[in-house]
Amino acid sequence: MWRDTVLVAGKDLRIELRSRVVLHQVVPVAVLVLVLFAFALGPDRAPMAHAAPGLFWVAVLFASVLAVQRSFALEAPEGARDGLRLSGLDPAGVFLGKTAAVALEMVILEVVLTAGIVVLYGSHIRSYGSIVVAGLAGTAGLAAAGTLYGALAAGLRVRETLLPFLFLPVAAPVLLAGTRAWQAALGIGAGSAGDPWVRLLLVFAAVYLALGVVIFGPLQEAS
């Protein structure tokens, strides 16, 4: 399983490095979301800094939809998905590989967005450890859930519109917990504590990683 994980993740990342779709499309869209919210909130940085955690995770959430769609679009033409099913790769390894590739792309995006909220919104990070742990846990959960629902929608003609309907409601706990964890890390809100929310992010990631390992194979065969 782990060997297949590395093979699939390496395949997706090499294709992305050559096409640079995430770099040229997904990252600019996410940054544009932050810029548009900055215009909407006005020149006063106080409300911008207060809203920064939620806006960060909204941008990450929508960008993750684009990244997952891109991950499965790679295998749409010329029967590539059928070839992947017939390759003999462990379905759990395929799931973990695609999840790892999406997660790595999202981590790079989140580094850019974190710099964006510091520059545009005037946010001050007080706990870098909480930021890193919450970001990694939330990213793992979004990548795992997105890959699972991406496989569910991959074989349908309406997959581009169906994936957001399936994925976004399920990802609401990540949006909520990630926002609260970042509020604590940025010192927003009196007496706020981020540890319970980080634990929720870790539980969400663990549940969807385990679920994907178990059921990705049947979903892959049915798509």
Salt bridges, closest charged atoms under 4 A:
ASP4 OD1 - ARG3 NH2 3.21
ASP12 OD1 - LYS11 NZ 2.55
ASP12 OD2 - LYS98 NZ 3.09
GLU16 OE1 - ARG70 NE 3.49
GLU75 OE2 - LYS11 NZ 3.12
GLU75 OE2 - LYS98 NZ 2.90
ASP82 OD1 - ARG85 NH2 2.06
GLU160 OE2 - ARG159 NE 3.72
